[in-house]
Amino acid sequence: MKHIIFYSGGIGSWATAKRVIEKYGKEDVILLFTDTLIEDEDLYRFIEETVSDLGVEFVRVADGRNPFEVFKDVRYLGNSRVAPCSHKLKQDTAKKWITKRFNPDECILYLGIDWTEEHRIKAPTENWKPYTVRFPMCEEPYVTKDELLSELEILGIEIPRLYKLGFAHNNCGGFCCRAGQGHFANLLEKLPERFAYYEVIEEELRQFLGSNVAIMKKTKNKVTFPYTLRQLREDIEAQKPVDMTDVGGCGCMVDFDNIIN
């Protein structure tokens, strides 16, 4: 039986890999990394160091496109409701690799969802059928993200820089179309050049689609409307209020949307 961990470069998938190895040994464990091609440079360093430490098979796969190329191809700008990049670059790419090599009774799949996110278990469990999906970090002993990061330091592995910069996840180079105002405000402060790039790309896609769409949304006087990265930056520069609690969250292998083809 092969044990395949969706290895994102985040702390949750690393901890998941550790638990699977502790239970089943190293021989039949595979770390499967689906590269979006816009990852932070330090993510690759973290993967390299942790793979070396774990001592198991590592596989990198990629669709060949980045999220913005997917948005253009499907003519849809990803947002908190629907993220075609998740489907095309993560879920579909991983599924092609797995189904080509293993039957459902030949492998078990593992996701790094932890005990604080148990409400997210149902979707991947149903959508990966007839394959079995397990969630080791939802089992005892329950640990926090901070405890896991401390464990990294004890091992002498540097914490991924996006975590140190205050981001909730270590994926897509600080970008996520599911993210909200607080996430992108942090990106503007910590990595302004990267924010500027995403701002330009969003506007190019808006022009390409010919539609008033945006990655984020904002609600004012009970009316919700598209809220662009440019508008967010201008509001921050004008010292207008921004909802810093609106962070959103990465769910590439967890949240299954209505598929945009």
C-alpha positions in Angstrom: 0.0 0.0 0.0 1.3 3.4 -1.0 0.8 6.4 1.3 0.6 9.6 -0.7 0.8 12.9 1.1 -0.3 16.1 -0.7 2.9 18.0 0.1 2.2 21.7 -0.3 5.3 23.2 1.4 3.1 24.2 4.3 3.5 23.3 7.9 0.4 21.1 8.0 1.5 18.8 5.1 4.9 18.5 6.7 3.4 17.4 10.1 1.1 15.0 8.2 4.1 13.4 6.5 5.8 13.0 9.9 2.8 11.2 11.4 2.3 8.9 8.3 6.0 8.0 8.4 5.9 7.3 12.1 3.0 4.9 11.6 3.9 3.1 8.4 7.6 3.7 7.9 9.4 5.4 5.0 9.4 2.8 2.2 5.9 3.3 0.8 5.5 7.0 1.5 5.3 9.5 -1.4 5.3 13.3 -1.0 3.4 14.7 -4.0 4.0 18.4 -4.6 1.8 20.2 -7.2 3.7 23.4 -8.3 1.6 26.4 -9.2 4.7 28.1 -10.7 4.2 31.2 -8.6 5.5 29.8 -5.3 7.8 31.8 -3.0 11.5 31.1 -3.5 11.8 30.0 0.1 9.1 27.3 -0.3 11.5 25.3 -2.5 14.2 25.6 0.1 11.8 24.4 2.8 10.7 21.5 0.6 14.3 20.5 -0.1 15.3 20.6 3.5 12.3 18.7 4.8 12.3 16.1 2.1 16.0 15.4 3.0 15.1 15.2 6.7 12.1 12.9 6.1 14.0 10.6 3.7 11.1 9.5 1.6 10.2 9.6 -2.1 9.4 13.1 -3.5 7.5 13.8 -6.7 6.9 17.2 -8.2 4.2 17.7 -10.8 2.9 20.8 -12.6 0.2 21.6 -15.1 2.6 24.1 -16.8 0.4 27.1 -16.2 0.3 29.6 -13.4 -3.0 30.7 -11.8 -3.3 33.9 -14.0 -2.9 31.8 -17.2 -5.6 29.5 -16.0 -7.9 32.5 -15.3 -7.4 33.7 -18.8 -7.9 30.3 -20.4 -11.2 29.6 -18.6 -12.2 33.3 -18.9 -12.9 33.6 -15.2 -11.1 35.6 -12.5 -10.7 33.4 -9.4 -12.2 34.7 -6.2 -13.3 33.5 -2.7 -16.3 31.7 -4.3 -14.7 29.9 -7.2 -11.0 29.2 -7.7 -10.4 27.5 -11.1 -6.6 27.6 -10.3 -7.2 25.2 -7.4 -9.0 22.7 -9.7 -6.7 22.9 -12.7 -3.3 23.3 -11.0 -3.7 21.3 -7.8 -6.7 18.9 -7.8 -6.8 17.9 -11.4 -3.0 17.7 -11.8 -2.7 15.5 -8.7 -5.6 13.3 -9.8 -4.1 12.7 -13.2 -0.8 11.6 -11.6 -2.4 9.3 -9.0 -5.0 7.6 -11.2 -2.4 6.9 -13.9 -0.3 4.9 -11.4 -2.5 3.6 -8.6 -5.9 1.9 -8.3 -8.0 3.0 -5.3 -7.1 -0.1 -3.4 -3.4 0.5 -3.9 -2.9 3.8 -2.1 -4.2 6.0 0.6 -4.2 9.8 0.3 -3.4 12.3 3.1 -4.3 15.9 3.6 -2.8 18.3 6.1 -6.2 19.6 7.5 -5.9 19.9 11.3 -8.3 19.6 14.2 -9.4 23.2 13.9 -10.6 22.6 10.3 -12.6 19.4 10.6 -15.5 21.0 8.9 -13.4 20.8 5.7 -13.1 17.1 5.7 -16.3 16.2 3.9 -15.6 17.7 0.5 -12.3 16.0 -0.3 -13.5 12.8 1.2 -16.5 12.8 -1.2 -14.7 14.2 -4.3 -11.7 11.7 -4.1 -14.0 8.6 -4.0 -13.3 5.8 -4.6 -9.9 6.7 -3.2 -9.5 6.8 0.5 -8.5 10.2 2.1 -7.2 10.5 5.7 -6.4 13.5 7.9 -3.8 12.6 10.5 -3.7 16.1 12.0 -7.3 15.8 13.0 -6.3 13.0 15.3 -4.7 13.0 18.8 -2.3 14.4 19.9 -3.8 17.7 18.9 -1.1 20.3 18.2 -1.2 24.0 17.2 0.5 25.6 14.3 2.8 27.5 16.6 3.8 24.2 18.2 4.7 22.7 14.8 6.7 25.8 13.9 8.6 25.4 17.2 9.3 21.8 16.3 10.9 22.9 13.0 13.3 25.2 14.9 14.3 22.4 17.2 15.2 20.3 14.1 17.3 23.2 12.8 15.0 23.8 9.8 14.2 27.4 9.2 10.6 28.5 9.3 9.3 29.4 5.8 9.6 33.1 5.4 5.9 33.7 4.5 5.0 32.4 7.9 7.5 34.8 9.5 6.0 37.6 7.5 2.6 37.0 9.0 0.9 35.0 6.2 -1.5 32.2 7.1 -0.1 29.8 4.5 3.1 29.2 2.6 1.6 28.8 -0.9 1.4 30.7 -4.2 4.0 33.2 -3.2 1.7 35.2 -0.9 -1.0 35.2 -3.5 -4.4 33.5 -3.2 -7.5 34.3 -5.1 -9.5 33.1 -2.0 -7.7 35.7 0.2 -9.3 38.8 1.5 -8.5 42.4 2.4 -6.3 41.6 5.5 -4.2 39.1 3.6 -3.5 41.5 0.7 -2.9 44.4 3.0 -0.2 42.3 4.6 1.2 41.5 1.2 1.3 45.2 0.3 3.2 46.0 3.5 5.6 43.1 3.5 6.2 42.4 -0.2 5.1 45.5 -2.1 6.8 44.6 -5.4 4.9 41.3 -5.5 1.7 43.1 -4.6 2.3 45.6 -7.5 2.7 42.7 -9.9 -0.5 41.1 -8.8 -2.3 44.4 -9.1 -1.2 44.8 -12.7 -2.2 41.2 -13.5 -5.6 41.7 -12.0 -6.3 44.8 -14.1 -5.0 43.1 -17.3 -7.5 40.2 -16.6 -10.3 42.7 -16.0 -9.6 44.3 -19.3 -9.3 41.0 -21.1 -12.6 39.8 -19.7 -14.3 43.1 -20.2 -16.1 42.9 -16.9 -16.1 44.6 -13.5 -14.7 41.7 -11.6 -12.1 41.4 -8.9 -10.3 38.9 -6.7 -11.7 40.4 -3.5 -15.1 41.8 -2.5 -16.2 44.5 -0.2 -19.5 45.2 1.6 -20.7 48.7 2.3 -24.2 49.7 3.5 -25.2 46.0 3.1 -24.2 46.1 -0.6 -21.4 43.7 -1.8 -19.3 44.7 -4.8 -16.0 43.8 -6.5 -13.0 45.3 -4.7 -9.8 45.4 -6.7 -6.2 45.3 -5.5 -5.7 48.8 -6.8 -8.7 50.0 -4.8 -7.4 48.3 -1.7 -3.9 50.0 -2.1 -5.5 53.4 -2.7 -7.7 53.0 0.4 -4.7 52.1 2.5 -2.6 55.0 1.1 -5.5 57.3 1.9 -5.7 55.8 5.4 -9.3 54.6 4.8 -10.5 51.6 6.9 -9.7 48.1 5.6 -11.1 44.9 7.1 -8.0 43.2 8.4 -10.1 40.3 9.8 -11.0 39.4 6.2 -8.1 37.1 5.6 -9.6 34.2 3.6 -7.8 30.9 3.3 -5.9 28.6 1.0 -8.0 25.5 0.2 -6.5 24.1 -3.0 -6.8 20.4 -2.1 -9.8 20.9 0.2 -12.4 23.2 -1.3 -14.1 21.8 -4.3 -16.0 24.4 -6.3 -18.4 24.2 -9.1 -15.9 23.5 -11.8 -15.1 26.3 -14.4 -14.0 24.6 -17.6 
